[in-house]
Amino acid sequence: MGIPGKGSGSPDPAKSYGWAQADEATADYLKLIPELGLDRKLWPWAEEYVRYHAGRLLWDVDFLTRNYEFSSCLNIGGAPFVFEYFMKKAHPEVEVVSVDLYPDRFRHVERVLGIKVAQLDVERPCSAAAKMLGQFQCVVFCEIFEHLRIDLLKTMSFIRSLLNEDGFMYLTMPNGLGIDALGRIIWRGRTGPHPIREWSKLDNLGHMGHVREYSYIELRDVLVHCGFQVQRYQYRHNIGHSTLRDRSLRMLTRFIPKLGNEIVVVARSAKTNQSR
């Protein structure tokens, strides 16, 4: 497998890609939910998450394993552990560690999926996190950046410290300047998701909803400040909602990639790149 952008001084040109719903993979994981030991009140959320995000997570696993070589992977924000399931199913040889705020919500996930789960709040890491520093070839930070609410700069600096010498971070997040975000501004008068709904997730689910959705430029500035160098970035969108929507999205993002609704970034430690 090749390693795009490794040692490059600038990121690859931005492109836009699409991911589709994965009905078969969704059905497979839904069958596992009763075995994971989660509280019954969390079942509706977990099932809804799987139905919407399974295709995206399959895309993530395929992209990572086709383009990068790694034997250890840390996924931050594990629950409901769909990424872990797909990664272990496709590549059982990869050591997968998942970070979650409250692992007890899924009491049997380690046994069922064959992974390790570490209890850790990346926004307020405890002293026990020291043993994780510099340990991972691949740190996955998917759909988490927009949830951060305490200290963005300290959190991302901590994430960088988890990488080993040759490690990389794979990050995805909603695009604050994507076509759906712009439509939300125009038609709903909202600059982001509904604040009451998102903040209520702290009590209802045990984790924060979306605080703010950023543009690629804003993300890049934060990463550079925190010691990362972006090697690759691209835009992405979900296809399969309707024929008209899909055609419109494909046409728009073909000519204007930055209208894609999601951002995908691969970044390494700037010190690592400078030493090559």
ChimeraX commands (.cxc) that place a marker at each C-alpha (Angstrom):
marker #1 position 0.00,0.00,0.00 radius 0.5
marker #1 position 1.25,3.44,-0.85 radius 0.5
marker #1 position 1.40,6.34,1.56 radius 0.5
marker #1 position 0.12,9.43,-0.27 radius 0.5
marker #1 position 1.73,12.66,0.72 radius 0.5
marker #1 position 4.32,11.14,3.04 radius 0.5
marker #1 position 7.17,13.60,3.36 radius 0.5
marker #1 position 5.40,16.13,1.17 radius 0.5
marker #1 position 5.73,19.78,2.03 radius 0.5
marker #1 position 2.18,20.63,0.95 radius 0.5
marker #1 position -1.16,18.79,0.98 radius 0.5
marker #1 position -2.62,17.06,-2.04 radius 0.5
marker #1 position -5.04,19.18,-4.09 radius 0.5
marker #1 position -8.55,19.10,-2.67 radius 0.5
marker #1 position -11.06,16.81,-4.34 radius 0.5
marker #1 position -14.59,15.74,-3.51 radius 0.5
marker #1 position -15.81,12.17,-3.02 radius 0.5
marker #1 position -19.10,10.53,-2.16 radius 0.5
marker #1 position -20.12,7.75,0.20 radius 0.5
marker #1 position -23.36,5.80,0.13 radius 0.5
marker #1 position -25.48,3.97,2.65 radius 0.5
marker #1 position -24.35,0.40,3.33 radius 0.5
marker #1 position -27.49,-1.63,3.96 radius 0.5
marker #1 position -25.82,-5.02,4.38 radius 0.5
marker #1 position -23.13,-3.75,6.74 radius 0.5
marker #1 position -25.76,-1.81,8.68 radius 0.5
marker #1 position -27.89,-4.92,9.12 radius 0.5
marker #1 position -24.87,-6.91,10.32 radius 0.5
marker #1 position -24.02,-4.41,13.03 radius 0.5
marker #1 position -27.60,-3.93,14.15 radius 0.5
marker #1 position -27.68,-7.65,14.96 radius 0.5
marker #1 position -24.73,-7.13,17.32 radius 0.5
marker #1 position -26.25,-4.31,19.37 radius 0.5
marker #1 position -28.09,-6.60,21.83 radius 0.5
marker #1 position -24.76,-8.29,22.61 radius 0.5
marker #1 position -22.87,-5.10,23.49 radius 0.5
marker #1 position -24.37,-4.66,26.94 radius 0.5
marker #1 position -25.61,-1.13,26.48 radius 0.5
marker #1 position -28.40,0.47,28.46 radius 0.5
marker #1 position -31.75,-0.03,26.76 radius 0.5
marker #1 position -32.38,3.72,26.61 radius 0.5
marker #1 position -29.33,4.09,24.34 radius 0.5
marker #1 position -30.58,1.58,21.77 radius 0.5
marker #1 position -32.56,4.10,19.65 radius 0.5
marker #1 position -29.56,6.43,19.42 radius 0.5
marker #1 position -27.14,3.61,18.60 radius 0.5
marker #1 position -29.42,2.15,15.94 radius 0.5
marker #1 position -30.04,5.54,14.32 radius 0.5
marker #1 position -26.31,6.27,14.33 radius 0.5
marker #1 position -25.52,2.96,12.64 radius 0.5
marker #1 position -28.20,3.39,9.98 radius 0.5
marker #1 position -26.92,6.81,8.97 radius 0.5
marker #1 position -23.16,6.48,9.47 radius 0.5
marker #1 position -22.27,2.89,8.52 radius 0.5
marker #1 position -21.53,3.86,4.91 radius 0.5
marker #1 position -19.28,6.72,5.99 radius 0.5
marker #1 position -17.37,4.52,8.40 radius 0.5
marker #1 position -16.89,1.82,5.77 radius 0.5
marker #1 position -15.47,4.54,3.51 radius 0.5
marker #1 position -13.09,5.60,6.32 radius 0.5
marker #1 position -11.80,2.06,6.87 radius 0.5
marker #1 position -11.38,1.45,3.14 radius 0.5
marker #1 position -9.56,4.76,2.61 radius 0.5
marker #1 position -7.20,4.21,5.51 radius 0.5
marker #1 position -6.29,0.61,4.75 radius 0.5
marker #1 position -5.87,1.18,1.02 radius 0.5
marker #1 position -3.59,4.18,1.38 radius 0.5
marker #1 position -1.69,3.80,4.63 radius 0.5
marker #1 position 0.26,1.14,6.50 radius 0.5
marker #1 position -0.26,0.79,10.25 radius 0.5
marker #1 position -0.55,-1.98,12.80 radius 0.5
marker #1 position -1.95,0.07,15.70 radius 0.5
marker #1 position -4.96,2.35,15.57 radius 0.5
marker #1 position -6.50,4.57,18.22 radius 0.5
marker #1 position -10.08,5.66,17.57 radius 0.5
marker #1 position -11.22,8.59,19.68 radius 0.5
marker #1 position -14.90,8.82,20.50 radius 0.5
marker #1 position -15.67,5.15,20.04 radius 0.5
marker #1 position -19.34,4.65,20.93 radius 0.5
marker #1 position -21.23,3.01,19.32 radius 0.5
marker #1 position -18.00,1.35,18.05 radius 0.5
marker #1 position -19.02,0.89,14.40 radius 0.5
marker #1 position -15.61,1.95,13.04 radius 0.5
marker #1 position -13.95,-0.60,15.32 radius 0.5
marker #1 position -16.24,-3.36,14.06 radius 0.5
marker #1 position -15.50,-2.62,10.39 radius 0.5
marker #1 position -11.75,-2.27,10.97 radius 0.5
marker #1 position -11.45,-5.56,12.86 radius 0.5
marker #1 position -13.65,-7.36,10.35 radius 0.5
marker #1 position -11.56,-6.19,7.40 radius 0.5
marker #1 position -8.15,-6.33,9.13 radius 0.5
marker #1 position -8.22,-8.47,12.29 radius 0.5
marker #1 position -4.44,-8.15,12.56 radius 0.5
marker #1 position -4.66,-4.42,13.37 radius 0.5
marker #1 position -4.57,-3.61,17.08 radius 0.5
marker #1 position -7.53,-1.32,17.75 radius 0.5
marker #1 position -7.85,0.76,20.89 radius 0.5
marker #1 position -10.95,2.87,21.35 radius 0.5
marker #1 position -11.31,5.92,23.57 radius 0.5
marker #1 position -14.67,6.68,25.11 radius 0.5
marker #1 position -15.90,8.97,27.87 radius 0.5
marker #1 position -18.03,6.29,29.54 radius 0.5
marker #1 position -17.17,2.77,28.34 radius 0.5
marker #1 position -19.63,1.28,30.85 radius 0.5
marker #1 position -22.39,2.33,28.48 radius 0.5
marker #1 position -21.25,-0.64,26.31 radius 0.5
marker #1 position -20.22,-3.20,28.91 radius 0.5
marker #1 position -19.38,-6.13,26.59 radius 0.5
marker #1 position -17.91,-4.34,23.58 radius 0.5
marker #1 position -14.30,-5.42,24.22 radius 0.5
marker #1 position -15.22,-9.10,24.26 radius 0.5
marker #1 position -17.66,-8.95,21.35 radius 0.5
marker #1 position -15.49,-6.89,18.98 radius 0.5
marker #1 position -12.02,-7.97,20.15 radius 0.5
marker #1 position -10.80,-4.46,20.90 radius 0.5
marker #1 position -9.48,-2.52,23.88 radius 0.5
marker #1 position -11.45,0.41,25.28 radius 0.5
marker #1 position -9.80,3.14,27.35 radius 0.5
marker #1 position -11.82,5.58,29.44 radius 0.5
marker #1 position -10.47,9.03,28.67 radius 0.5
marker #1 position -11.71,12.57,28.17 radius 0.5
marker #1 position -9.36,14.00,25.54 radius 0.5
marker #1 position -10.39,17.52,26.54 radius 0.5
marker #1 position -9.30,16.85,30.14 radius 0.5
marker #1 position -6.75,14.01,30.00 radius 0.5
marker #1 position -5.82,12.47,33.33 radius 0.5
marker #1 position -2.35,11.37,34.42 radius 0.5
marker #1 position -3.10,7.81,33.28 radius 0.5
marker #1 position -3.08,9.07,29.69 radius 0.5
marker #1 position 0.70,9.41,29.87 radius 0.5
marker #1 position 1.14,5.74,28.98 radius 0.5
marker #1 position -0.60,6.40,25.66 radius 0.5
marker #1 position 1.75,9.18,24.52 radius 0.5
marker #1 position 3.68,8.40,21.35 radius 0.5
marker #1 position 2.18,4.93,21.06 radius 0.5
marker #1 position 0.06,4.97,17.90 radius 0.5
marker #1 position 0.74,4.85,14.19 radius 0.5
marker #1 position -2.79,5.97,13.34 radius 0.5
marker #1 position -5.05,8.17,15.44 radius 0.5
marker #1 position -8.60,8.42,14.12 radius 0.5
marker #1 position -10.47,11.60,15.05 radius 0.5
marker #1 position -13.69,11.33,13.06 radius 0.5
marker #1 position -16.64,13.65,13.67 radius 0.5
marker #1 position -15.18,14.80,17.02 radius 0.5
marker #1 position -13.58,18.18,16.28 radius 0.5
marker #1 position -16.99,19.90,16.05 radius 0.5
marker #1 position -17.91,18.52,19.50 radius 0.5
marker #1 position -14.95,20.07,21.36 radius 0.5
marker #1 position -16.05,22.67,23.90 radius 0.5
marker #1 position -13.28,23.32,26.45 radius 0.5
marker #1 position -9.86,24.16,24.99 radius 0.5
marker #1 position -9.49,23.41,21.29 radius 0.5
marker #1 position -5.76,24.14,21.15 radius 0.5
marker #1 position -4.75,22.06,24.17 radius 0.5
marker #1 position -6.92,19.18,23.01 radius 0.5
marker #1 position -5.41,19.03,19.52 radius 0.5
marker #1 position -1.89,19.35,20.94 radius 0.5
marker #1 position -2.67,16.36,23.15 radius 0.5
marker #1 position -3.92,14.39,20.13 radius 0.5
marker #1 position -0.63,15.07,18.34 radius 0.5
marker #1 position 1.30,13.78,21.34 radius 0.5
marker #1 position -0.36,10.36,20.94 radius 0.5
marker #1 position 1.35,9.76,17.58 radius 0.5
marker #1 position 4.57,7.83,17.33 radius 0.5
marker #1 position 7.46,9.09,15.19 radius 0.5
marker #1 position 5.90,7.98,11.89 radius 0.5
marker #1 position 2.28,8.30,12.98 radius 0.5
marker #1 position -0.52,10.24,11.35 radius 0.5
marker #1 position -3.93,11.56,12.32 radius 0.5
marker #1 position -7.01,10.90,10.22 radius 0.5
marker #1 position -9.70,13.51,10.87 radius 0.5
marker #1 position -13.15,14.03,9.41 radius 0.5
marker #1 position -15.75,16.63,10.30 radius 0.5
marker #1 position -18.77,18.47,8.88 radius 0.5
marker #1 position -17.90,21.28,6.51 radius 0.5
marker #1 position -19.12,24.57,7.93 radius 0.5
marker #1 position -19.13,25.98,4.39 radius 0.5
marker #1 position -20.66,22.93,2.69 radius 0.5
marker #1 position -23.81,23.12,0.60 radius 0.5
marker #1 position -26.01,21.78,3.43 radius 0.5
marker #1 position -24.54,24.27,5.91 radius 0.5
marker #1 position -25.12,27.16,3.52 radius 0.5
marker #1 position -28.69,25.97,2.96 radius 0.5
marker #1 position -29.24,25.87,6.71 radius 0.5
marker #1 position -28.08,29.48,6.99 radius 0.5
marker #1 position -30.32,30.65,4.14 radius 0.5
marker #1 position -33.48,28.64,4.81 radius 0.5
marker #1 position -33.42,28.13,8.59 radius 0.5
marker #1 position -31.48,31.18,9.74 radius 0.5
marker #1 position -29.07,28.99,11.74 radius 0.5
marker #1 position -25.28,29.20,11.61 radius 0.5
marker #1 position -25.03,25.69,13.08 radius 0.5
marker #1 position -27.08,22.84,14.54 radius 0.5
marker #1 position -29.87,23.55,17.05 radius 0.5
marker #1 position -28.02,24.50,20.28 radius 0.5
marker #1 position -30.65,23.15,22.68 radius 0.5
marker #1 position -30.75,19.79,20.91 radius 0.5
marker #1 position -26.96,19.50,20.81 radius 0.5
marker #1 position -26.26,20.58,24.41 radius 0.5
marker #1 position -29.07,18.35,25.69 radius 0.5
marker #1 position -27.07,15.35,24.52 radius 0.5
marker #1 position -24.82,15.81,27.57 radius 0.5
marker #1 position -27.68,14.61,29.78 radius 0.5
marker #1 position -29.46,12.34,27.31 radius 0.5
marker #1 position -26.49,10.46,25.83 radius 0.5
marker #1 position -23.50,11.25,28.03 radius 0.5
marker #1 position -21.55,13.24,25.44 radius 0.5
marker #1 position -21.66,16.67,23.85 radius 0.5
marker #1 position -23.38,17.39,20.54 radius 0.5
marker #1 position -22.01,19.79,17.92 radius 0.5
marker #1 position -20.60,23.00,19.36 radius 0.5
marker #1 position -19.56,24.58,16.07 radius 0.5
marker #1 position -18.88,23.44,12.52 radius 0.5
marker #1 position -15.69,24.80,10.93 radius 0.5
marker #1 position -14.27,25.42,7.46 radius 0.5
marker #1 position -11.14,23.71,6.19 radius 0.5
marker #1 position -9.12,26.92,6.58 radius 0.5
marker #1 position -10.15,27.23,10.23 radius 0.5
marker #1 position -9.28,23.59,10.88 radius 0.5
marker #1 position -5.92,23.93,9.12 radius 0.5
marker #1 position -5.01,27.00,11.18 radius 0.5
marker #1 position -5.73,25.15,14.43 radius 0.5
marker #1 position -3.74,22.09,13.35 radius 0.5
marker #1 position -0.71,24.12,12.28 radius 0.5
marker #1 position -0.78,26.04,15.56 radius 0.5
marker #1 position -0.84,22.72,17.43 radius 0.5
marker #1 position 2.19,21.28,15.63 radius 0.5
marker #1 position 0.57,19.39,12.75 radius 0.5
marker #1 position 1.27,19.60,9.06 radius 0.5
marker #1 position -1.63,18.76,6.77 radius 0.5
marker #1 position -0.56,16.34,4.07 radius 0.5
marker #1 position -3.85,15.62,2.41 radius 0.5
marker #1 position -7.33,17.08,2.47 radius 0.5
marker #1 position -10.47,16.47,0.51 radius 0.5
marker #1 position -14.19,17.00,0.66 radius 0.5
marker #1 position -16.92,14.40,0.84 radius 0.5
marker #1 position -20.71,14.08,0.79 radius 0.5
marker #1 position -23.38,11.47,1.39 radius 0.5
marker #1 position -25.05,10.22,-1.78 radius 0.5
marker #1 position -28.23,8.21,-2.10 radius 0.5
marker #1 position -30.87,10.56,-0.63 radius 0.5
marker #1 position -32.54,11.33,-3.95 radius 0.5
marker #1 position -31.55,11.27,-7.60 radius 0.5
marker #1 position -32.00,15.02,-8.02 radius 0.5
marker #1 position -30.00,15.84,-4.90 radius 0.5
marker #1 position -27.22,13.45,-5.83 radius 0.5
marker #1 position -26.89,14.83,-9.35 radius 0.5
marker #1 position -26.82,18.37,-8.03 radius 0.5
marker #1 position -24.19,17.55,-5.41 radius 0.5
marker #1 position -21.99,15.70,-7.87 radius 0.5
marker #1 position -22.16,18.56,-10.36 radius 0.5
marker #1 position -21.49,21.25,-7.76 radius 0.5
marker #1 position -18.66,19.45,-6.02 radius 0.5
marker #1 position -17.03,18.42,-9.28 radius 0.5
marker #1 position -16.40,22.07,-10.08 radius 0.5
marker #1 position -16.39,23.46,-6.54 radius 0.5
marker #1 position -15.08,20.67,-4.23 radius 0.5
marker #1 position -15.28,22.85,-1.11 radius 0.5
marker #1 position -19.08,22.71,-1.25 radius 0.5
marker #1 position -18.88,19.09,-0.09 radius 0.5
marker #1 position -20.62,18.55,3.23 radius 0.5
marker #1 position -17.69,16.84,4.96 radius 0.5
marker #1 position -13.95,17.47,5.26 radius 0.5
marker #1 position -11.32,14.70,5.33 radius 0.5
marker #1 position -7.79,15.49,6.52 radius 0.5
marker #1 position -4.59,13.50,6.99 radius 0.5
marker #1 position -1.95,15.26,9.10 radius 0.5
marker #1 position 1.40,14.39,10.67 radius 0.5
marker #1 position 3.58,16.04,13.25 radius 0.5
marker #1 position 5.34,19.02,11.68 radius 0.5
marker #1 position 8.60,17.96,13.39 radius 0.5
marker #1 position 8.39,14.56,11.74 radius 0.5
marker #1 position 7.97,16.09,8.32 radius 0.5
marker #1 position 10.79,18.57,8.82 radius 0.5
marker #1 position 13.19,15.77,9.70 radius 0.5
marker #1 position 12.59,13.88,6.47 radius 0.5
marker link #1:1,2 radius 0.2
marker link #1:2,3 radius 0.2
marker link #1:3,4 radius 0.2
marker link #1:4,5 radius 0.2
marker link #1:5,6 radius 0.2
marker link #1:6,7 radius 0.2
marker link #1:7,8 radius 0.2
marker link #1:8,9 radius 0.2
marker link #1:9,10 radius 0.2
marker link #1:10,11 radius 0.2
marker link #1:11,12 radius 0.2
marker link #1:12,13 radius 0.2
marker link #1:13,14 radius 0.2
marker link #1:14,15 radius 0.2
marker link #1:15,16 radius 0.2
marker link #1:16,17 radius 0.2
marker link #1:17,18 radius 0.2
marker link #1:18,19 radius 0.2
marker link #1:19,20 radius 0.2
marker link #1:20,21 radius 0.2
marker link #1:21,22 radius 0.2
marker link #1:22,23 radius 0.2
marker link #1:23,24 radius 0.2
marker link #1:24,25 radius 0.2
marker link #1:25,26 radius 0.2
marker link #1:26,27 radius 0.2
marker link #1:27,28 radius 0.2
marker link #1:28,29 radius 0.2
marker link #1:29,30 radius 0.2
marker link #1:30,31 radius 0.2
marker link #1:31,32 radius 0.2
marker link #1:32,33 radius 0.2
marker link #1:33,34 radius 0.2
marker link #1:34,35 radius 0.2
marker link #1:35,36 radius 0.2
marker link #1:36,37 radius 0.2
marker link #1:37,38 radius 0.2
marker link #1:38,39 radius 0.2
marker link #1:39,40 radius 0.2
marker link #1:40,41 radius 0.2
marker link #1:41,42 radius 0.2
marker link #1:42,43 radius 0.2
marker link #1:43,44 radius 0.2
marker link #1:44,45 radius 0.2
marker link #1:45,46 radius 0.2
marker link #1:46,47 radius 0.2
marker link #1:47,48 radius 0.2
marker link #1:48,49 radius 0.2
marker link #1:49,50 radius 0.2
marker link #1:50,51 radius 0.2
marker link #1:51,52 radius 0.2
marker link #1:52,53 radius 0.2
marker link #1:53,54 radius 0.2
marker link #1:54,55 radius 0.2
marker link #1:55,56 radius 0.2
marker link #1:56,57 radius 0.2
marker link #1:57,58 radius 0.2
marker link #1:58,59 radius 0.2
marker link #1:59,60 radius 0.2
marker link #1:60,61 radius 0.2
marker link #1:61,62 radius 0.2
marker link #1:62,63 radius 0.2
marker link #1:63,64 radius 0.2
marker link #1:64,65 radius 0.2
marker link #1:65,66 radius 0.2
marker link #1:66,67 radius 0.2
marker link #1:67,68 radius 0.2
marker link #1:68,69 radius 0.2
marker link #1:69,70 radius 0.2
marker link #1:70,71 radius 0.2
marker link #1:71,72 radius 0.2
marker link #1:72,73 radius 0.2
marker link #1:73,74 radius 0.2
marker link #1:74,75 radius 0.2
marker link #1:75,76 radius 0.2
marker link #1:76,77 radius 0.2
marker link #1:77,78 radius 0.2
marker link #1:78,79 radius 0.2
marker link #1:79,80 radius 0.2
marker link #1:80,81 radius 0.2
marker link #1:81,82 radius 0.2
marker link #1:82,83 radius 0.2
marker link #1:83,84 radius 0.2
marker link #1:84,85 radius 0.2
marker link #1:85,86 radius 0.2
marker link #1:86,87 radius 0.2
marker link #1:87,88 radius 0.2
marker link #1:88,89 radius 0.2
marker link #1:89,90 radius 0.2
marker link #1:90,91 radius 0.2
marker link #1:91,92 radius 0.2
marker link #1:92,93 radius 0.2
marker link #1:93,94 radius 0.2
marker link #1:94,95 radius 0.2
marker link #1:95,96 radius 0.2
marker link #1:96,97 radius 0.2
marker link #1:97,98 radius 0.2
marker link #1:98,99 radius 0.2
marker link #1:99,100 radius 0.2
marker link #1:100,101 radius 0.2
marker link #1:101,102 radius 0.2
marker link #1:102,103 radius 0.2
marker link #1:103,104 radius 0.2
marker link #1:104,105 radius 0.2
marker link #1:105,106 radius 0.2
marker link #1:106,107 radius 0.2
marker link #1:107,108 radius 0.2
marker link #1:108,109 radius 0.2
marker link #1:109,110 radius 0.2
marker link #1:110,111 radius 0.2
marker link #1:111,112 radius 0.2
marker link #1:112,113 radius 0.2
marker link #1:113,114 radius 0.2
marker link #1:114,115 radius 0.2
marker link #1:115,116 radius 0.2
marker link #1:116,117 radius 0.2
marker link #1:117,118 radius 0.2
marker link #1:118,119 radius 0.2
marker link #1:119,120 radius 0.2
marker link #1:120,121 radius 0.2
marker link #1:121,122 radius 0.2
marker link #1:122,123 radius 0.2
marker link #1:123,124 radius 0.2
marker link #1:124,125 radius 0.2
marker link #1:125,126 radius 0.2
marker link #1:126,127 radius 0.2
marker link #1:127,128 radius 0.2
marker link #1:128,129 radius 0.2
marker link #1:129,130 radius 0.2
marker link #1:130,131 radius 0.2
marker link #1:131,132 radius 0.2
marker link #1:132,133 radius 0.2
marker link #1:133,134 radius 0.2
marker link #1:134,135 radius 0.2
marker link #1:135,136 radius 0.2
marker link #1:136,137 radius 0.2
marker link #1:137,138 radius 0.2
marker link #1:138,139 radius 0.2
marker link #1:139,140 radius 0.2
marker link #1:140,141 radius 0.2
marker link #1:141,142 radius 0.2
marker link #1:142,143 radius 0.2
marker link #1:143,144 radius 0.2
marker link #1:144,145 radius 0.2
marker link #1:145,146 radius 0.2
marker link #1:146,147 radius 0.2
marker link #1:147,148 radius 0.2
marker link #1:148,149 radius 0.2
marker link #1:149,150 radius 0.2
marker link #1:150,151 radius 0.2
marker link #1:151,152 radius 0.2
marker link #1:152,153 radius 0.2
marker link #1:153,154 radius 0.2
marker link #1:154,155 radius 0.2
marker link #1:155,156 radius 0.2
marker link #1:156,157 radius 0.2
marker link #1:157,158 radius 0.2
marker link #1:158,159 radius 0.2
marker link #1:159,160 radius 0.2
marker link #1:160,161 radius 0.2
marker link #1:161,162 radius 0.2
marker link #1:162,163 radius 0.2
marker link #1:163,164 radius 0.2
marker link #1:164,165 radius 0.2
marker link #1:165,166 radius 0.2
marker link #1:166,167 radius 0.2
marker link #1:167,168 radius 0.2
marker link #1:168,169 radius 0.2
marker link #1:169,170 radius 0.2
marker link #1:170,171 radius 0.2
marker link #1:171,172 radius 0.2
marker link #1:172,173 radius 0.2
marker link #1:173,174 radius 0.2
marker link #1:174,175 radius 0.2
marker link #1:175,176 radius 0.2
marker link #1:176,177 radius 0.2
marker link #1:177,178 radius 0.2
marker link #1:178,179 radius 0.2
marker link #1:179,180 radius 0.2
marker link #1:180,181 radius 0.2
marker link #1:181,182 radius 0.2
marker link #1:182,183 radius 0.2
marker link #1:183,184 radius 0.2
marker link #1:184,185 radius 0.2
marker link #1:185,186 radius 0.2
marker link #1:186,187 radius 0.2
marker link #1:187,188 radius 0.2
marker link #1:188,189 radius 0.2
marker link #1:189,190 radius 0.2
marker link #1:190,191 radius 0.2
marker link #1:191,192 radius 0.2
marker link #1:192,193 radius 0.2
marker link #1:193,194 radius 0.2
marker link #1:194,195 radius 0.2
marker link #1:195,196 radius 0.2
marker link #1:196,197 radius 0.2
marker link #1:197,198 radius 0.2
marker link #1:198,199 radius 0.2
marker link #1:199,200 radius 0.2
marker link #1:200,201 radius 0.2
marker link #1:201,202 radius 0.2
marker link #1:202,203 radius 0.2
marker link #1:203,204 radius 0.2
marker link #1:204,205 radius 0.2
marker link #1:205,206 radius 0.2
marker link #1:206,207 radius 0.2
marker link #1:207,208 radius 0.2
marker link #1:208,209 radius 0.2
marker link #1:209,210 radius 0.2
marker link #1:210,211 radius 0.2
marker link #1:211,212 radius 0.2
marker link #1:212,213 radius 0.2
marker link #1:213,214 radius 0.2
marker link #1:214,215 radius 0.2
marker link #1:215,216 radius 0.2
marker link #1:216,217 radius 0.2
marker link #1:217,218 radius 0.2
marker link #1:218,219 radius 0.2
marker link #1:219,220 radius 0.2
marker link #1:220,221 radius 0.2
marker link #1:221,222 radius 0.2
marker link #1:222,223 radius 0.2
marker link #1:223,224 radius 0.2
marker link #1:224,225 radius 0.2
marker link #1:225,226 radius 0.2
marker link #1:226,227 radius 0.2
marker link #1:227,228 radius 0.2
marker link #1:228,229 radius 0.2
marker link #1:229,230 radius 0.2
marker link #1:230,231 radius 0.2
marker link #1:231,232 radius 0.2
marker link #1:232,233 radius 0.2
marker link #1:233,234 radius 0.2
marker link #1:234,235 radius 0.2
marker link #1:235,236 radius 0.2
marker link #1:236,237 radius 0.2
marker link #1:237,238 radius 0.2
marker link #1:238,239 radius 0.2
marker link #1:239,240 radius 0.2
marker link #1:240,241 radius 0.2
marker link #1:241,242 radius 0.2
marker link #1:242,243 radius 0.2
marker link #1:243,244 radius 0.2
marker link #1:244,245 radius 0.2
marker link #1:245,246 radius 0.2
marker link #1:246,247 radius 0.2
marker link #1:247,248 radius 0.2
marker link #1:248,249 radius 0.2
marker link #1:249,250 radius 0.2
marker link #1:250,251 radius 0.2
marker link #1:251,252 radius 0.2
marker link #1:252,253 radius 0.2
marker link #1:253,254 radius 0.2
marker link #1:254,255 radius 0.2
marker link #1:255,256 radius 0.2
marker link #1:256,257 radius 0.2
marker link #1:257,258 radius 0.2
marker link #1:258,259 radius 0.2
marker link #1:259,260 radius 0.2
marker link #1:260,261 radius 0.2
marker link #1:261,262 radius 0.2
marker link #1:262,263 radius 0.2
marker link #1:263,264 radius 0.2
marker link #1:264,265 radius 0.2
marker link #1:265,266 radius 0.2
marker link #1:266,267 radius 0.2
marker link #1:267,268 radius 0.2
marker link #1:268,269 radius 0.2
marker link #1:269,270 radius 0.2
marker link #1:270,271 radius 0.2
marker link #1:271,272 radius 0.2
marker link #1:272,273 radius 0.2
marker link #1:273,274 radius 0.2
marker link #1:274,275 radius 0.2
marker link #1:275,276 radius 0.2
view
